[in-house]
Amino acid sequence: MPAAPRSPADRRAQILDVAMRLLDSVPFEQLSMDQVAAEAGVSSPLLFHYFKNKHGFRNAVLEASATELQRRMTPDTSLPLPAQLRAGVETFAEAVIAHPAIYLAVMRMAGSGDDGMRKIYRGMRRTFTQEIGRALAQVGVSTTPALEAAIQGWQAFMEEIVLSWVDHPTMTRSEMIDLCERGLYCLLPAAGVDHSIRLEDG
């Protein structure tokens, strides 16, 4: 029995999967629609049918990449709290290190007024903030506006540390990740988290 024809949504998703796979070996700036079409086994006009133009295609790739990063940053809640935090930092750092141009492009487009990209970028931030808040709740830390602001500020701190490290790796990768991790623990007291809370017990 012949396979059912792919729906337009399935075909579009397949093309984006191919594009993201190619990004493991091709810089984002050099990713071409013709290359993706050839790898996906479709015609170049079909890509223009789905994405309209090069700008629309690149936006779609960025959105798909950001959504995948957001998915990967969700911590394993079966781990103790410090291990959840460490895993989240490592996943974030590794994703940015692997594709810094993509992350920078998402940040810049979010800041330039692109509504779709701003929604994706803020969604990543919000998801990570909520996950960290839920983890802290395991050890009796209540979520407050100050705590949410501190976690969001910590994410901006991590972004700058990791992107700066990509340009100038003046410390080891492990030392850089340690610095990002310690940053949150330093911010928690400033956000009103009781010094007596033992995060090691989470």
C-alpha positions in Angstrom: 0.0 0.0 0.0 1.6 3.3 -1.0 2.5 5.8 1.8 0.0 8.6 2.3 1.2 11.8 0.8 2.8 14.3 3.1 0.7 17.2 4.2 2.1 20.7 3.6 2.8 21.1 7.3 4.7 17.8 7.4 6.7 18.7 4.3 7.6 22.1 5.8 8.6 20.5 9.1 10.8 18.0 7.2 12.5 20.8 5.3 13.2 22.7 8.6 14.6 19.5 10.1 17.0 19.1 7.2 18.1 22.8 7.5 18.8 22.4 11.3 20.7 19.2 10.6 22.9 21.0 8.0 23.6 23.7 10.6 25.8 21.1 12.4 28.3 21.5 9.7 27.3 24.7 7.8 27.5 28.2 9.3 24.0 29.9 9.5 25.2 32.7 7.2 26.2 30.2 4.5 23.0 28.1 4.6 21.4 28.3 1.2 17.9 27.5 0.1 19.2 25.5 -2.8 21.4 23.4 -0.6 18.5 22.6 1.8 16.2 21.8 -1.2 18.8 19.4 -2.6 19.3 17.7 0.8 15.5 17.5 1.4 14.9 16.1 -2.1 12.5 18.9 -3.1 12.7 21.6 -5.8 13.9 25.1 -5.0 10.5 26.6 -6.1 8.8 24.4 -3.5 10.9 26.1 -0.8 9.8 29.5 -2.0 6.2 28.2 -2.0 6.5 27.4 1.7 8.7 30.2 2.9 8.1 33.0 0.3 11.6 34.3 0.2 15.1 34.0 1.8 14.1 36.2 4.7 11.1 34.1 5.5 13.1 30.9 5.2 15.8 32.2 7.6 13.2 33.4 10.1 11.6 29.9 10.0 15.0 28.2 10.6 15.7 30.6 13.5 12.3 30.0 15.1 12.7 26.2 14.8 16.2 26.4 16.3 15.0 28.5 19.2 12.0 26.2 19.8 14.4 23.2 19.9 16.7 25.0 22.4 13.7 25.8 24.6 12.7 22.1 24.6 16.3 21.0 25.5 16.6 23.5 28.3 13.7 21.9 30.3 15.5 20.2 33.2 15.1 16.6 34.3 13.0 17.1 37.4 14.0 13.6 38.8 17.5 15.1 39.5 18.4 16.9 42.7 18.1 20.7 42.5 21.8 21.5 41.9 22.0 18.8 39.2 19.0 20.3 37.5 20.6 23.7 37.5 23.9 22.4 36.3 22.3 20.4 33.5 20.3 23.5 32.4 23.4 25.7 32.3 25.4 23.1 30.4 22.6 22.6 27.8 22.3 26.3 27.3 26.1 26.8 27.0 26.5 23.9 24.6 23.7 25.1 22.4 25.1 28.6 22.1 28.7 27.4 21.6 27.5 25.1 18.8 25.6 27.9 17.0 26.5 31.3 18.3 25.5 33.0 15.1 21.9 31.6 15.4 21.6 32.7 19.0 22.8 36.2 18.2 20.5 36.4 15.3 17.5 35.4 17.4 18.5 38.0 20.1 19.0 40.8 17.5 15.7 40.1 15.7 13.9 40.0 19.0 15.3 43.4 19.9 14.6 44.8 16.4 10.8 44.6 16.7 10.2 41.2 15.0 7.1 40.1 16.8 7.4 36.4 16.0 11.1 36.3 17.1 10.4 38.4 20.2 7.7 35.9 21.2 10.1 32.9 20.7 12.9 34.6 22.6 10.8 35.8 25.5 9.2 32.3 25.6 12.6 30.7 26.0 13.4 33.1 28.9 10.0 32.6 30.5 10.2 28.8 30.3 13.6 28.7 31.9 12.5 31.1 34.6 9.5 29.0 35.4 11.5 25.8 35.5 14.1 27.3 37.9 11.2 28.6 40.0 9.6 25.2 40.2 12.9 23.6 41.1 13.5 26.2 43.9 9.9 25.5 45.2 11.1 22.0 46.0 13.2 23.4 48.8 10.6 25.9 50.1 11.5 29.0 48.0 8.5 30.9 47.0 8.3 32.6 43.6 8.2 36.4 43.9 8.5 39.2 41.4 12.1 39.8 42.7 13.0 36.2 42.3 11.6 36.1 38.7 13.5 39.3 37.8 16.7 37.9 39.3 16.4 34.7 37.3 15.8 36.6 34.1 18.7 38.9 34.8 20.9 35.8 35.4 19.9 34.5 32.0 21.2 37.8 30.4 24.4 37.3 32.5 24.8 33.8 31.1 24.2 35.0 27.5 27.0 37.5 27.8 29.4 35.2 29.5 28.9 32.4 27.0 29.0 34.6 23.9 32.1 36.4 25.2 33.7 33.0 25.9 33.0 31.9 22.3 34.9 35.0 21.0 37.7 34.9 23.6 38.0 31.6 25.5 40.3 32.8 28.3 39.1 30.1 30.7 38.2 26.5 30.3 34.7 25.5 29.3 34.2 24.0 32.7 35.3 27.1 34.4 33.0 29.2 32.3 30.0 27.0 33.1 31.0 27.1 36.8 30.9 30.9 36.7 27.4 30.9 35.1 26.2 28.4 37.7 27.6 30.4 40.6 26.0 33.5 39.3 22.5 32.3 40.2 23.5 31.3 43.7 25.0 34.8 44.3 21.8 36.4 43.0 19.3 34.4 45.2 20.1 36.3 48.5 19.7 39.6 46.7 16.2 38.4 45.6 15.2 37.8 49.2 15.9 34.0 49.3 16.7 33.1 52.9 20.4 32.4 53.5 19.4 29.4 55.6 17.9 27.6 52.6 20.1 24.6 51.8 19.9 24.1 48.0 22.1 21.0 48.4 19.1 19.3 50.0 16.8 19.8 46.9 
